[in-house]
Amino acid sequence: MIRHVFLWKVAPGCDHDKVIELLSRLSEQIPSLRSWEIGRHQGDPGDNGTPWDGMLISDFDDWQGLQEYSDHPFHVEIVKELKPLVADRAVVDIERGNV
């Protein structure tokens, strides 16, 4: 199984709920998606510095499924809409064994 983790920071003056709404629409359109979790940072970061504003975790059967997600026209369109709303973003993809 492949886990895709996307983190973002909302751009100044942009609506965090709009980011969540846009990303949530992906779960309804991408056939290769196996599981999905999205959320906003909550709580005091303490000594951990400035946290990311939100996180999206999505799982795929294999690397091909992740590639289908990345190349899917609906995903490409959402990314175009999302880019102006985020100040920074990060992605980590890992292969999970024995899942």
N, C-alpha and C positions, 0 to 999 in steps of 0.2 A: 504494500500500500504506500502511496505517496501522499505526504502531508504538505500542503501549501499554506504558509502563514504570511499574511499581509498586515502590516502596521501602518498607521497614518497619523499625521498631525494636521488638524484643520487649519486652513489659511485664515489669517486675521479677517474678521468681518464676515466670514462664511458660516453657514448653519450646519452644525454637527448632525442634526437630524436628517438633513438632506443627504449627507454622505452615507449614513446608515440606510436610508431609503433606497438610494441608488444601488448600493452593494447588495441589499436584500433582494432586489429584483433578479439578480443573477441566478439565485437558487431555483427559480421557476423555469429557467430557459436552457440550462446546460445539462444535456443528458449524461455526460461522463462523470458528473458530480455524485459522489457516494454519501458524503455527510458534510454538514455545514454548521458553523457556529460563528456568530458575530456579536460583538459587544463593545461597549464604551468603557474606558478606564473609569474606575470608581475608587474612592477612598484617597487618603493622604499618601503620597509617595514616600514620605519620611526622608531618609538619607539616600534614597535611590536616584535622586536627580529629577529631571523633568521627564515624566512618563509620556509614552505615545498616547494619543487621544482615543484610539480604538484599535481593534484587532479582528481580523477575519481568518478563520481556520477552515480550510476545505480539504477533503480527502478524495483521492482517486485510486482506482485499482492499480494503475501503472503509469509510467512516464508518458505513454501515448495519450492516456486520458487527460493528463494535465496539459499536454500540448493541444489537444482538441479544445479544451477550455480556453486556453490562451488565444487560440486562433479563431474561436467562435465569433461570428459577426456581432452578436449581441454583446459579448464581452468587450470587443473592440469599441463598440459604441458607448458602453458604460464608462470605459476608461477615458474616452474623449470628454465626456461630461464631468467626470470626477477630477481630472487633473487641475482645473482652475480652483477647485474647492479645497485642495490639500497643499500644505506648505512643504511637507516632507513625507516620504514613504519609504518603507523597507520591505523586502520579501526574503523569506527563507523557505527552501524546498528540501525536504528530507525523505529518505526512504525508510519506512518503518518495517521492521521485521517481526514475524510471528504475531501478526494482528488478525 
